[in-house]
Amino acid sequence: MDTKIIGQRILHGRTEKGLSQAKFAELLNVTPQAVGKWERSESLPDIFMLGLIAKAIGTDDIRYFLGHDPCSCSCGCCDCCKG
């Protein structure tokens, strides 16, 4: 698991939603310092928190944090659709 990818994805998702660290932290009921540490890859959120972060940034697939880009199709023929 590449912790840098996780931090980059959290940062990207937060900024794409136009949220400050403080507002994002408020949504997740954590401190802005925790969000900053995740984004700098100094620490990692637990698996439960990753699910909440995913919902907050608009994805329902926590594999997004591992570098997988969710597929927008549902063809069932490509690897991303097979899960």
mmCIF file of the N, C-alpha and C atoms, coordinates in Angstrom:
data_MODEL
# 
_entry.id   MODEL 
# 
loop_
_atom_site.group_PDB 
_atom_site.id 
_atom_site.type_symbol 
_atom_site.label_atom_id 
_atom_site.label_alt_id 
_atom_site.label_comp_id 
_atom_site.label_asym_id 
_atom_site.label_entity_id 
_atom_site.label_seq_id 
_atom_site.pdbx_PDB_ins_code 
_atom_site.Cartn_x 
_atom_site.Cartn_y 
_atom_site.Cartn_z 
_atom_site.occupancy 
_atom_site.B_iso_or_equiv 
_atom_site.pdbx_formal_charge 
_atom_site.auth_seq_id 
_atom_site.auth_comp_id 
_atom_site.auth_asym_id 
_atom_site.auth_atom_id 
_atom_site.pdbx_PDB_model_num 
ATOM 1   N N  . MET A 1 1  ? 0.852   -1.179 0.000   1.00 0.00 ? 1  MET A N  1 
ATOM 2   C CA . MET A 1 1  ? 0.000   0.000  0.000   1.00 0.00 ? 1  MET A CA 1 
ATOM 3   C C  . MET A 1 1  ? 0.892   1.235  0.000   1.00 0.00 ? 1  MET A C  1 
ATOM 4   N N  . ASP A 1 2  ? 0.634   2.123  -0.919  1.00 0.00 ? 2  ASP A N  1 
ATOM 5   C CA . ASP A 1 2  ? 1.405   3.349  -1.051  1.00 0.00 ? 2  ASP A CA 1 
ATOM 6   C C  . ASP A 1 2  ? 0.690   4.476  -0.309  1.00 0.00 ? 2  ASP A C  1 
ATOM 7   N N  . THR A 1 3  ? 1.245   4.873  0.836   1.00 0.00 ? 3  THR A N  1 
ATOM 8   C CA . THR A 1 3  ? 0.604   5.900  1.652   1.00 0.00 ? 3  THR A CA 1 
ATOM 9   C C  . THR A 1 3  ? 0.556   7.252  0.944   1.00 0.00 ? 3  THR A C  1 
ATOM 10  N N  . LYS A 1 4  ? 1.518   7.502  0.055   1.00 0.00 ? 4  LYS A N  1 
ATOM 11  C CA . LYS A 1 4  ? 1.506   8.783  -0.675  1.00 0.00 ? 4  LYS A CA 1 
ATOM 12  C C  . LYS A 1 4  ? 0.292   8.883  -1.586  1.00 0.00 ? 4  LYS A C  1 
ATOM 13  N N  . ILE A 1 5  ? -0.061  7.772  -2.230  1.00 0.00 ? 5  ILE A N  1 
ATOM 14  C CA . ILE A 1 5  ? -1.238  7.794  -3.111  1.00 0.00 ? 5  ILE A CA 1 
ATOM 15  C C  . ILE A 1 5  ? -2.490  8.090  -2.307  1.00 0.00 ? 5  ILE A C  1 
ATOM 16  N N  . ILE A 1 6  ? -2.610  7.482  -1.143  1.00 0.00 ? 6  ILE A N  1 
ATOM 17  C CA . ILE A 1 6  ? -3.792  7.708  -0.309  1.00 0.00 ? 6  ILE A CA 1 
ATOM 18  C C  . ILE A 1 6  ? -3.899  9.178  0.062   1.00 0.00 ? 6  ILE A C  1 
ATOM 19  N N  . GLY A 1 7  ? -2.792  9.753  0.520   1.00 0.00 ? 7  GLY A N  1 
ATOM 20  C CA . GLY A 1 7  ? -2.794  11.174 0.883   1.00 0.00 ? 7  GLY A CA 1 
ATOM 21  C C  . GLY A 1 7  ? -3.116  12.078 -0.289  1.00 0.00 ? 7  GLY A C  1 
ATOM 22  N N  . GLN A 1 8  ? -2.543  11.764 -1.451  1.00 0.00 ? 8  GLN A N  1 
ATOM 23  C CA . GLN A 1 8  ? -2.804  12.573 -2.652  1.00 0.00 ? 8  GLN A CA 1 
ATOM 24  C C  . GLN A 1 8  ? -4.263  12.483 -3.059  1.00 0.00 ? 8  GLN A C  1 
ATOM 25  N N  . ARG A 1 9  ? -4.842  11.301 -2.949  1.00 0.00 ? 9  ARG A N  1 
ATOM 26  C CA . ARG A 1 9  ? -6.243  11.123 -3.328  1.00 0.00 ? 9  ARG A CA 1 
ATOM 27  C C  . ARG A 1 9  ? -7.178  11.857 -2.367  1.00 0.00 ? 9  ARG A C  1 
ATOM 28  N N  . ILE A 1 10 ? -6.847  11.851 -1.080  1.00 0.00 ? 10 ILE A N  1 
ATOM 29  C CA . ILE A 1 10 ? -7.668  12.600 -0.116  1.00 0.00 ? 10 ILE A CA 1 
ATOM 30  C C  . ILE A 1 10 ? -7.598  14.090 -0.443  1.00 0.00 ? 10 ILE A C  1 
ATOM 31  N N  . LEU A 1 11 ? -6.393  14.595 -0.661  1.00 0.00 ? 11 LEU A N  1 
ATOM 32  C CA . LEU A 1 11 ? -6.216  16.008 -1.011  1.00 0.00 ? 11 LEU A CA 1 
ATOM 33  C C  . LEU A 1 11 ? -6.967  16.352 -2.291  1.00 0.00 ? 11 LEU A C  1 
ATOM 34  N N  . HIS A 1 12 ? -6.804  15.542 -3.314  1.00 0.00 ? 12 HIS A N  1 
ATOM 35  C CA . HIS A 1 12 ? -7.461  15.806 -4.592  1.00 0.00 ? 12 HIS A CA 1 
ATOM 36  C C  . HIS A 1 12 ? -8.980  15.811 -4.433  1.00 0.00 ? 12 HIS A C  1 
ATOM 37  N N  . GLY A 1 13 ? -9.506  14.816 -3.752  1.00 0.00 ? 13 GLY A N  1 
ATOM 38  C CA . GLY A 1 13 ? -10.953 14.741 -3.562  1.00 0.00 ? 13 GLY A CA 1 
ATOM 39  C C  . GLY A 1 13 ? -11.505 15.934 -2.798  1.00 0.00 ? 13 GLY A C  1 
ATOM 40  N N  . ARG A 1 14 ? -10.792 16.331 -1.756  1.00 0.00 ? 14 ARG A N  1 
ATOM 41  C CA . ARG A 1 14 ? -11.232 17.475 -0.938  1.00 0.00 ? 14 ARG A CA 1 
ATOM 42  C C  . ARG A 1 14 ? -11.226 18.758 -1.757  1.00 0.00 ? 14 ARG A C  1 
ATOM 43  N N  . THR A 1 15 ? -10.149 18.988 -2.491  1.00 0.00 ? 15 THR A N  1 
ATOM 44  C CA . THR A 1 15 ? -10.052 20.229 -3.256  1.00 0.00 ? 15 THR A CA 1 
ATOM 45  C C  . THR A 1 15 ? -11.024 20.233 -4.437  1.00 0.00 ? 15 THR A C  1 
ATOM 46  N N  . GLU A 1 16 ? -11.274 19.079 -5.042  1.00 0.00 ? 16 GLU A N  1 
ATOM 47  C CA . GLU A 1 16 ? -12.262 19.002 -6.128  1.00 0.00 ? 16 GLU A CA 1 
ATOM 48  C C  . GLU A 1 16 ? -13.657 19.384 -5.630  1.00 0.00 ? 16 GLU A C  1 
ATOM 49  N N  . LYS A 1 17 ? -13.943 19.093 -4.371  1.00 0.00 ? 17 LYS A N  1 
ATOM 50  C CA . LYS A 1 17 ? -15.228 19.456 -3.782  1.00 0.00 ? 17 LYS A CA 1 
ATOM 51  C C  . LYS A 1 17 ? -15.241 20.899 -3.287  1.00 0.00 ? 17 LYS A C  1 
ATOM 52  N N  . GLY A 1 18 ? -14.081 21.575 -3.347  1.00 0.00 ? 18 GLY A N  1 
ATOM 53  C CA . GLY A 1 18 ? -14.005 22.968 -2.923  1.00 0.00 ? 18 GLY A CA 1 
ATOM 54  C C  . GLY A 1 18 ? -14.056 23.148 -1.419  1.00 0.00 ? 18 GLY A C  1 
ATOM 55  N N  . LEU A 1 19 ? -13.597 22.128 -0.692  1.00 0.00 ? 19 LEU A N  1 
ATOM 56  C CA . LEU A 1 19 ? -13.653 22.179 0.775   1.00 0.00 ? 19 LEU A CA 1 
ATOM 57  C C  . LEU A 1 19 ? -12.304 22.536 1.375   1.00 0.00 ? 19 LEU A C  1 
ATOM 58  N N  . SER A 1 20 ? -12.319 23.393 2.377   1.00 0.00 ? 20 SER A N  1 
ATOM 59  C CA . SER A 1 20 ? -11.107 23.666 3.145   1.00 0.00 ? 20 SER A CA 1 
ATOM 60  C C  . SER A 1 20 ? -10.830 22.466 4.040   1.00 0.00 ? 20 SER A C  1 
ATOM 61  N N  . GLN A 1 21 ? -9.617  22.397 4.571   1.00 0.00 ? 21 GLN A N  1 
ATOM 62  C CA . GLN A 1 21 ? -9.325  21.320 5.525   1.00 0.00 ? 21 GLN A CA 1 
ATOM 63  C C  . GLN A 1 21 ? -10.251 21.409 6.726   1.00 0.00 ? 21 GLN A C  1 
ATOM 64  N N  . ALA A 1 22 ? -10.541 22.621 7.174   1.00 0.00 ? 22 ALA A N  1 
ATOM 65  C CA . ALA A 1 22 ? -11.401 22.803 8.340   1.00 0.00 ? 22 ALA A CA 1 
ATOM 66  C C  . ALA A 1 22 ? -12.818 22.306 8.075   1.00 0.00 ? 22 ALA A C  1 
ATOM 67  N N  . LYS A 1 23 ? -13.377 22.638 6.912   1.00 0.00 ? 23 LYS A N  1 
ATOM 68  C CA . LYS A 1 23 ? -14.732 22.215 6.581   1.00 0.00 ? 23 LYS A CA 1 
ATOM 69  C C  . LYS A 1 23 ? -14.793 20.704 6.374   1.00 0.00 ? 23 LYS A C  1 
ATOM 70  N N  . PHE A 1 24 ? -13.783 20.155 5.712   1.00 0.00 ? 24 PHE A N  1 
ATOM 71  C CA . PHE A 1 24 ? -13.709 18.716 5.487   1.00 0.00 ? 24 PHE A CA 1 
ATOM 72  C C  . PHE A 1 24 ? -13.624 17.983 6.827   1.00 0.00 ? 24 PHE A C  1 
ATOM 73  N N  . ALA A 1 25 ? -12.794 18.501 7.720   1.00 0.00 ? 25 ALA A N  1 
ATOM 74  C CA . ALA A 1 25 ? -12.654 17.906 9.050   1.00 0.00 ? 25 ALA A CA 1 
ATOM 75  C C  . ALA A 1 25 ? -13.981 17.933 9.797   1.00 0.00 ? 25 ALA A C  1 
ATOM 76  N N  . GLU A 1 26 ? -14.695 19.040 9.677   1.00 0.00 ? 26 GLU A N  1 
ATOM 77  C CA . GLU A 1 26 ? -15.990 19.171 10.334  1.00 0.00 ? 26 GLU A CA 1 
ATOM 78  C C  . GLU A 1 26 ? -16.972 18.121 9.815   1.00 0.00 ? 26 GLU A C  1 
ATOM 79  N N  . LEU A 1 27 ? -16.982 17.901 8.512   1.00 0.00 ? 27 LEU A N  1 
ATOM 80  C CA . LEU A 1 27 ? -17.863 16.889 7.924   1.00 0.00 ? 27 LEU A CA 1 
ATOM 81  C C  . LEU A 1 27 ? -17.564 15.483 8.447   1.00 0.00 ? 27 LEU A C  1 
ATOM 82  N N  . LEU A 1 28 ? -16.272 15.235 8.720   1.00 0.00 ? 28 LEU A N  1 
ATOM 83  C CA . LEU A 1 28 ? -15.833 13.912 9.152   1.00 0.00 ? 28 LEU A CA 1 
ATOM 84  C C  . LEU A 1 28 ? -15.730 13.772 10.673  1.00 0.00 ? 28 LEU A C  1 
ATOM 85  N N  . ASN A 1 29 ? -15.978 14.877 11.373  1.00 0.00 ? 29 ASN A N  1 
ATOM 86  C CA . ASN A 1 29 ? -15.870 14.888 12.836  1.00 0.00 ? 29 ASN A CA 1 
ATOM 87  C C  . ASN A 1 29 ? -14.456 14.533 13.319  1.00 0.00 ? 29 ASN A C  1 
ATOM 88  N N  . VAL A 1 30 ? -13.469 15.120 12.642  1.00 0.00 ? 30 VAL A N  1 
ATOM 89  C CA . VAL A 1 30 ? -12.063 14.988 13.033  1.00 0.00 ? 30 VAL A CA 1 
ATOM 90  C C  . VAL A 1 30 ? -11.465 16.390 13.075  1.00 0.00 ? 30 VAL A C  1 
ATOM 91  N N  . THR A 1 31 ? -10.222 16.502 13.457  1.00 0.00 ? 31 THR A N  1 
ATOM 92  C CA . THR A 1 31 ? -9.563  17.801 13.496  1.00 0.00 ? 31 THR A CA 1 
ATOM 93  C C  . THR A 1 31 ? -8.963  18.148 12.128  1.00 0.00 ? 31 THR A C  1 
ATOM 94  N N  . PRO A 1 32 ? -8.831  19.434 11.834  1.00 0.00 ? 32 PRO A N  1 
ATOM 95  C CA . PRO A 1 32 ? -8.140  19.823 10.594  1.00 0.00 ? 32 PRO A CA 1 
ATOM 96  C C  . PRO A 1 32 ? -6.698  19.302 10.559  1.00 0.00 ? 32 PRO A C  1 
ATOM 97  N N  . GLN A 1 33 ? -6.094  19.170 11.731  1.00 0.00 ? 33 GLN A N  1 
ATOM 98  C CA . GLN A 1 33 ? -4.729  18.644 11.807  1.00 0.00 ? 33 GLN A CA 1 
ATOM 99  C C  . GLN A 1 33 ? -4.679  17.199 11.312  1.00 0.00 ? 33 GLN A C  1 
ATOM 100 N N  . ALA A 1 34 ? -5.711  16.416 11.633  1.00 0.00 ? 34 ALA A N  1 
ATOM 101 C CA . ALA A 1 34 ? -5.765  15.025 11.164  1.00 0.00 ? 34 ALA A CA 1 
ATOM 102 C C  . ALA A 1 34 ? -5.849  14.990 9.639   1.00 0.00 ? 34 ALA A C  1 
ATOM 103 N N  . VAL A 1 35 ? -6.681  15.841 9.074   1.00 0.00 ? 35 VAL A N  1 
ATOM 104 C CA . VAL A 1 35 ? -6.814  15.904 7.613   1.00 0.00 ? 35 VAL A CA 1 
ATOM 105 C C  . VAL A 1 35 ? -5.464  16.272 6.992   1.00 0.00 ? 35 VAL A C  1 
ATOM 106 N N  . GLY A 1 36 ? -4.794  17.246 7.566   1.00 0.00 ? 36 GLY A N  1 
ATOM 107 C CA . GLY A 1 36 ? -3.484  17.655 7.057   1.00 0.00 ? 36 GLY A CA 1 
ATOM 108 C C  . GLY A 1 36 ? -2.470  16.521 7.112   1.00 0.00 ? 36 GLY A C  1 
ATOM 109 N N  . LYS A 1 37 ? -2.469  15.763 8.191   1.00 0.00 ? 37 LYS A N  1 
ATOM 110 C CA . LYS A 1 37 ? -1.537  14.630 8.313   1.00 0.00 ? 37 LYS A CA 1 
ATOM 111 C C  . LYS A 1 37 ? -1.839  13.553 7.290   1.00 0.00 ? 37 LYS A C  1 
ATOM 112 N N  . TRP A 1 38 ? -3.123  13.306 7.032   1.00 0.00 ? 38 TRP A N  1 
ATOM 113 C CA . TRP A 1 38 ? -3.475  12.316 5.998   1.00 0.00 ? 38 TRP A CA 1 
ATOM 114 C C  . TRP A 1 38 ? -2.981  12.785 4.642   1.00 0.00 ? 38 TRP A C  1 
ATOM 115 N N  . GLU A 1 39 ? -3.221  14.061 4.326   1.00 0.00 ? 39 GLU A N  1 
ATOM 116 C CA . GLU A 1 39 ? -2.848  14.589 3.024   1.00 0.00 ? 39 GLU A CA 1 
ATOM 117 C C  . GLU A 1 39 ? -1.340  14.642 2.823   1.00 0.00 ? 39 GLU A C  1 
ATOM 118 N N  . ARG A 1 40 ? -0.594  14.802 3.880   1.00 0.00 ? 40 ARG A N  1 
ATOM 119 C CA . ARG A 1 40 ? 0.877   14.795 3.802   1.00 0.00 ? 40 ARG A CA 1 
ATOM 120 C C  . ARG A 1 40 ? 1.444   13.395 3.975   1.00 0.00 ? 40 ARG A C  1 
ATOM 121 N N  . SER A 1 41 ? 0.573   12.405 4.114   1.00 0.00 ? 41 SER A N  1 
ATOM 122 C CA . SER A 1 41 ? 0.953   11.002 4.294   1.00 0.00 ? 41 SER A CA 1 
ATOM 123 C C  . SER A 1 41 ? 1.778   10.776 5.559   1.00 0.00 ? 41 SER A C  1 
ATOM 124 N N  . GLU A 1 42 ? 1.531   11.583 6.573   1.00 0.00 ? 42 GLU A N  1 
ATOM 125 C CA . GLU A 1 42 ? 2.194   11.408 7.862   1.00 0.00 ? 42 GLU A CA 1 
ATOM 126 C C  . GLU A 1 42 ? 1.454   10.394 8.725   1.00 0.00 ? 42 GLU A C  1 
ATOM 127 N N  . SER A 1 43 ? 0.183   10.204 8.431   1.00 0.00 ? 43 SER A N  1 
ATOM 128 C CA . SER A 1 43 ? -0.617  9.174  9.096   1.00 0.00 ? 43 SER A CA 1 
ATOM 129 C C  . SER A 1 43 ? -1.727  8.773  8.122   1.00 0.00 ? 43 SER A C  1 
ATOM 130 N N  . LEU A 1 44 ? -2.410  7.697  8.462   1.00 0.00 ? 44 LEU A N  1 
ATOM 131 C CA . LEU A 1 44 ? -3.482  7.197  7.611   1.00 0.00 ? 44 LEU A CA 1 
ATOM 132 C C  . LEU A 1 44 ? -4.778  7.097  8.393   1.00 0.00 ? 44 LEU A C  1 
ATOM 133 N N  . PRO A 1 45 ? -5.898  7.388  7.737   1.00 0.00 ? 45 PRO A N  1 
ATOM 134 C CA . PRO A 1 45 ? -7.192  7.160  8.384   1.00 0.00 ? 45 PRO A CA 1 
ATOM 135 C C  . PRO A 1 45 ? -7.446  5.654  8.459   1.00 0.00 ? 45 PRO A C  1 
ATOM 136 N N  . ASP A 1 46 ? -8.250  5.233  9.424   1.00 0.00 ? 46 ASP A N  1 
ATOM 137 C CA . ASP A 1 46 ? -8.584  3.813  9.483   1.00 0.00 ? 46 ASP A CA 1 
ATOM 138 C C  . ASP A 1 46 ? -9.574  3.463  8.373   1.00 0.00 ? 46 ASP A C  1 
ATOM 139 N N  . ILE A 1 47 ? -9.833  2.186  8.198   1.00 0.00 ? 47 ILE A N  1 
ATOM 140 C CA . ILE A 1 47 ? -10.663 1.729  7.087   1.00 0.00 ? 47 ILE A CA 1 
ATOM 141 C C  . ILE A 1 47 ? -12.087 2.281  7.175   1.00 0.00 ? 47 ILE A C  1 
ATOM 142 N N  . PHE A 1 48 ? -12.633 2.403  8.370   1.00 0.00 ? 48 PHE A N  1 
ATOM 143 C CA . PHE A 1 48 ? -13.962 2.976  8.540   1.00 0.00 ? 48 PHE A CA 1 
ATOM 144 C C  . PHE A 1 48 ? -13.967 4.432  8.084   1.00 0.00 ? 48 PHE A C  1 
ATOM 145 N N  . MET A 1 49 ? -12.940 5.177  8.474   1.00 0.00 ? 49 MET A N  1 
ATOM 146 C CA . MET A 1 49 ? -12.844 6.583  8.085   1.00 0.00 ? 49 MET A CA 1 
ATOM 147 C C  . MET A 1 49 ? -12.657 6.728  6.579   1.00 0.00 ? 49 MET A C  1 
ATOM 148 N N  . LEU A 1 50 ? -11.920 5.804  5.954   1.00 0.00 ? 50 LEU A N  1 
ATOM 149 C CA . LEU A 1 50 ? -11.772 5.861  4.494   1.00 0.00 ? 50 LEU A CA 1 
ATOM 150 C C  . LEU A 1 50 ? -13.128 5.774  3.802   1.00 0.00 ? 50 LEU A C  1 
ATOM 151 N N  . GLY A 1 51 ? -14.027 4.960  4.350   1.00 0.00 ? 51 GLY A N  1 
ATOM 152 C CA . GLY A 1 51 ? -15.373 4.878  3.795   1.00 0.00 ? 51 GLY A CA 1 
ATOM 153 C C  . GLY A 1 51 ? -16.112 6.200  3.897   1.00 0.00 ? 51 GLY A C  1 
ATOM 154 N N  . LEU A 1 52 ? -15.967 6.868  5.042   1.00 0.00 ? 52 LEU A N  1 
ATOM 155 C CA . LEU A 1 52 ? -16.609 8.174  5.223   1.00 0.00 ? 52 LEU A CA 1 
ATOM 156 C C  . LEU A 1 52 ? -15.992 9.227  4.314   1.00 0.00 ? 52 LEU A C  1 
ATOM 157 N N  . ILE A 1 53 ? -14.677 9.176  4.172   1.00 0.00 ? 53 ILE A N  1 
ATOM 158 C CA . ILE A 1 53 ? -13.985 10.116 3.284   1.00 0.00 ? 53 ILE A CA 1 
ATOM 159 C C  . ILE A 1 53 ? -14.453 9.894  1.841   1.00 0.00 ? 53 ILE A C  1 
ATOM 160 N N  . ALA A 1 54 ? -14.550 8.638  1.444   1.00 0.00 ? 54 ALA A N  1 
ATOM 161 C CA . ALA A 1 54 ? -15.000 8.317  0.085   1.00 0.00 ? 54 ALA A CA 1 
ATOM 162 C C  . ALA A 1 54 ? -16.370 8.922  -0.187  1.00 0.00 ? 54 ALA A C  1 
ATOM 163 N N  . LYS A 1 55 ? -17.293 8.763  0.739   1.00 0.00 ? 55 LYS A N  1 
ATOM 164 C CA . LYS A 1 55 ? -18.633 9.341  0.563   1.00 0.00 ? 55 LYS A CA 1 
ATOM 165 C C  . LYS A 1 55 ? -18.568 10.857 0.496   1.00 0.00 ? 55 LYS A C  1 
ATOM 166 N N  . ALA A 1 56 ? -17.734 11.461 1.335   1.00 0.00 ? 56 ALA A N  1 
ATOM 167 C CA . ALA A 1 56 ? -17.627 12.920 1.379   1.00 0.00 ? 56 ALA A CA 1 
ATOM 168 C C  . ALA A 1 56 ? -17.087 13.498 0.066   1.00 0.00 ? 56 ALA A C  1 
ATOM 169 N N  . ILE A 1 57 ? -16.235 12.737 -0.618  1.00 0.00 ? 57 ILE A N  1 
ATOM 170 C CA . ILE A 1 57 ? -15.669 13.249 -1.866  1.00 0.00 ? 57 ILE A CA 1 
ATOM 171 C C  . ILE A 1 57 ? -16.414 12.738 -3.095  1.00 0.00 ? 57 ILE A C  1 
ATOM 172 N N  . GLY A 1 58 ? -17.441 11.927 -2.875  1.00 0.00 ? 58 GLY A N  1 
ATOM 173 C CA . GLY A 1 58 ? -18.302 11.529 -3.981  1.00 0.00 ? 58 GLY A CA 1 
ATOM 174 C C  . GLY A 1 58 ? -17.968 10.223 -4.666  1.00 0.00 ? 58 GLY A C  1 
ATOM 175 N N  . THR A 1 59 ? -17.287 9.332  -3.986  1.00 0.00 ? 59 THR A N  1 
ATOM 176 C CA . THR A 1 59 ? -17.047 8.005  -4.539  1.00 0.00 ? 59 THR A CA 1 
ATOM 177 C C  . THR A 1 59 ? -17.527 6.980  -3.523  1.00 0.00 ? 59 THR A C  1 
ATOM 178 N N  . ASP A 1 60 ? -17.927 5.817  -3.991  1.00 0.00 ? 60 ASP A N  1 
ATOM 179 C CA . ASP A 1 60 ? -18.345 4.779  -3.055  1.00 0.00 ? 60 ASP A CA 1 
ATOM 180 C C  . ASP A 1 60 ? -17.395 3.593  -3.081  1.00 0.00 ? 60 ASP A C  1 
ATOM 181 N N  . ASP A 1 61 ? -16.255 3.773  -3.724  1.00 0.00 ? 61 ASP A N  1 
ATOM 182 C CA . ASP A 1 61 ? -15.284 2.695  -3.874  1.00 0.00 ? 61 ASP A CA 1 
ATOM 183 C C  . ASP A 1 61 ? -13.980 3.093  -3.198  1.00 0.00 ? 61 ASP A C  1 
ATOM 184 N N  . ILE A 1 62 ? -13.673 2.467  -2.073  1.00 0.00 ? 62 ILE A N  1 
ATOM 185 C CA . ILE A 1 62 ? -12.448 2.858  -1.364  1.00 0.00 ? 62 ILE A CA 1 
ATOM 186 C C  . ILE A 1 62 ? -11.189 2.425  -2.102  1.00 0.00 ? 62 ILE A C  1 
ATOM 187 N N  . ARG A 1 63 ? -11.341 1.624  -3.159  1.00 0.00 ? 63 ARG A N  1 
ATOM 188 C CA . ARG A 1 63 ? -10.173 1.289  -3.981  1.00 0.00 ? 63 ARG A CA 1 
ATOM 189 C C  . ARG A 1 63 ? -9.613  2.539  -4.658  1.00 0.00 ? 63 ARG A C  1 
ATOM 190 N N  . TYR A 1 64 ? -10.408 3.585  -4.743  1.00 0.00 ? 64 TYR A N  1 
ATOM 191 C CA . TYR A 1 64 ? -9.953  4.874  -5.268  1.00 0.00 ? 64 TYR A CA 1 
ATOM 192 C C  . TYR A 1 64 ? -8.690  5.327  -4.538  1.00 0.00 ? 64 TYR A C  1 
ATOM 193 N N  . PHE A 1 65 ? -8.618  5.058  -3.250  1.00 0.00 ? 65 PHE A N  1 
ATOM 194 C CA . PHE A 1 65 ? -7.483  5.503  -2.447  1.00 0.00 ? 65 PHE A CA 1 
ATOM 195 C C  . PHE A 1 65 ? -6.229  4.670  -2.688  1.00 0.00 ? 65 PHE A C  1 
ATOM 196 N N  . LEU A 1 66 ? -6.373  3.563  -3.376  1.00 0.00 ? 66 LEU A N  1 
ATOM 197 C CA . LEU A 1 66 ? -5.234  2.713  -3.699  1.00 0.00 ? 66 LEU A CA 1 
ATOM 198 C C  . LEU A 1 66 ? -4.724  2.966  -5.113  1.00 0.00 ? 66 LEU A C  1 
ATOM 199 N N  . GLY A 1 67 ? -5.309  3.971  -5.778  1.00 0.00 ? 67 GLY A N  1 
ATOM 200 C CA . GLY A 1 67 ? -4.865  4.330  -7.108  1.00 0.00 ? 67 GLY A CA 1 
ATOM 201 C C  . GLY A 1 67 ? -5.756  3.823  -8.208  1.00 0.00 ? 67 GLY A C  1 
ATOM 202 N N  . HIS A 1 68 ? -6.816  3.101  -7.860  1.00 0.00 ? 68 HIS A N  1 
ATOM 203 C CA . HIS A 1 68 ? -7.758  2.618  -8.872  1.00 0.00 ? 68 HIS A CA 1 
ATOM 204 C C  . HIS A 1 68 ? -8.733  3.736  -9.213  1.00 0.00 ? 68 HIS A C  1 
ATOM 205 N N  . ASP A 1 69 ? -8.926  3.969  -10.466 1.00 0.00 ? 69 ASP A N  1 
ATOM 206 C CA . ASP A 1 69 ? -9.920  4.951  -10.896 1.00 0.00 ? 69 ASP A CA 1 
ATOM 207 C C  . ASP A 1 69 ? -11.209 4.214  -11.183 1.00 0.00 ? 69 ASP A C  1 
ATOM 208 N N  . PRO A 1 70 ? -12.278 4.592  -10.503 1.00 0.00 ? 70 PRO A N  1 
ATOM 209 C CA . PRO A 1 70 ? -13.533 3.901  -10.739 1.00 0.00 ? 70 PRO A CA 1 
ATOM 210 C C  . PRO A 1 70 ? -14.018 4.067  -12.170 1.00 0.00 ? 70 PRO A C  1 
ATOM 211 N N  . CYS A 1 71 ? -14.539 3.012  -12.702 1.00 0.00 ? 71 CYS A N  1 
ATOM 212 C CA . CYS A 1 71 ? -15.050 2.997  -14.063 1.00 0.00 ? 71 CYS A CA 1 
ATOM 213 C C  . CYS A 1 71 ? -16.471 3.535  -14.062 1.00 0.00 ? 71 CYS A C  1 
ATOM 214 N N  . SER A 1 72 ? -16.799 4.306  -15.073 1.00 0.00 ? 72 SER A N  1 
ATOM 215 C CA . SER A 1 72 ? -18.143 4.860  -15.137 1.00 0.00 ? 72 SER A CA 1 
ATOM 216 C C  . SER A 1 72 ? -19.099 3.961  -15.916 1.00 0.00 ? 72 SER A C  1 
ATOM 217 N N  . CYS A 1 73 ? -18.573 2.898  -16.492 1.00 0.00 ? 73 CYS A N  1 
ATOM 218 C CA . CYS A 1 73 ? -19.446 1.990  -17.239 1.00 0.00 ? 73 CYS A CA 1 
ATOM 219 C C  . CYS A 1 73 ? -19.880 0.828  -16.342 1.00 0.00 ? 73 CYS A C  1 
ATOM 220 N N  . SER A 1 74 ? -20.793 0.067  -16.810 1.00 0.00 ? 74 SER A N  1 
ATOM 221 C CA . SER A 1 74 ? -21.210 -1.129 -16.066 1.00 0.00 ? 74 SER A CA 1 
ATOM 222 C C  . SER A 1 74 ? -21.353 -2.291 -17.030 1.00 0.00 ? 74 SER A C  1 
ATOM 223 N N  . CYS A 1 75 ? -20.392 -2.368 -17.944 1.00 0.00 ? 75 CYS A N  1 
ATOM 224 C CA . CYS A 1 75 ? -20.465 -3.372 -19.004 1.00 0.00 ? 75 CYS A CA 1 
ATOM 225 C C  . CYS A 1 75 ? -20.252 -4.788 -18.488 1.00 0.00 ? 75 CYS A C  1 
ATOM 226 N N  . GLY A 1 76 ? -19.471 -4.910 -17.425 1.00 0.00 ? 76 GLY A N  1 
ATOM 227 C CA . GLY A 1 76 ? -19.176 -6.231 -16.890 1.00 0.00 ? 76 GLY A CA 1 
ATOM 228 C C  . GLY A 1 76 ? -18.096 -6.964 -17.627 1.00 0.00 ? 76 GLY A C  1 
ATOM 229 N N  . CYS A 1 77 ? -17.548 -6.358 -18.690 1.00 0.00 ? 77 CYS A N  1 
ATOM 230 C CA . CYS A 1 77 ? -16.535 -7.064 -19.486 1.00 0.00 ? 77 CYS A CA 1 
ATOM 231 C C  . CYS A 1 77 ? -15.101 -6.606 -19.164 1.00 0.00 ? 77 CYS A C  1 
ATOM 232 N N  . CYS A 1 78 ? -14.944 -5.437 -18.583 1.00 0.00 ? 78 CYS A N  1 
ATOM 233 C CA . CYS A 1 78 ? -13.582 -4.974 -18.278 1.00 0.00 ? 78 CYS A CA 1 
ATOM 234 C C  . CYS A 1 78 ? -13.260 -5.246 -16.808 1.00 0.00 ? 78 CYS A C  1 
ATOM 235 N N  . ASP A 1 79 ? -11.988 -5.298 -16.492 1.00 0.00 ? 79 ASP A N  1 
ATOM 236 C CA . ASP A 1 79 ? -11.554 -5.657 -15.149 1.00 0.00 ? 79 ASP A CA 1 
ATOM 237 C C  . ASP A 1 79 ? -12.121 -4.745 -14.078 1.00 0.00 ? 79 ASP A C  1 
ATOM 238 N N  . CYS A 1 80 ? -12.247 -3.456 -14.378 1.00 0.00 ? 80 CYS A N  1 
ATOM 239 C CA . CYS A 1 80 ? -12.728 -2.539 -13.346 1.00 0.00 ? 80 CYS A CA 1 
ATOM 240 C C  . CYS A 1 80 ? -14.179 -2.802 -12.984 1.00 0.00 ? 80 CYS A C  1 
ATOM 241 N N  . CYS A 1 81 ? -14.944 -3.345 -13.908 1.00 0.00 ? 81 CYS A N  1 
ATOM 242 C CA . CYS A 1 81 ? -16.353 -3.624 -13.633 1.00 0.00 ? 81 CYS A CA 1 
ATOM 243 C C  . CYS A 1 81 ? -16.557 -4.939 -12.898 1.00 0.00 ? 81 CYS A C  1 
ATOM 244 N N  . LYS A 1 82 ? -15.570 -5.791 -12.949 1.00 0.00 ? 82 LYS A N  1 
ATOM 245 C CA . LYS A 1 82 ? -15.689 -7.102 -12.306 1.00 0.00 ? 82 LYS A CA 1 
ATOM 246 C C  . LYS A 1 82 ? -15.378 -7.036 -10.828 1.00 0.00 ? 82 LYS A C  1 
ATOM 247 N N  . GLY A 1 83 ? -14.811 -5.880 -10.373 1.00 0.00 ? 83 GLY A N  1 
ATOM 248 C CA . GLY A 1 83 ? -14.516 -5.679 -8.960  1.00 0.00 ? 83 GLY A CA 1 
ATOM 249 C C  . GLY A 1 83 ? -13.466 -6.572 -8.488  1.00 0.00 ? 83 GLY A C  1 
# 
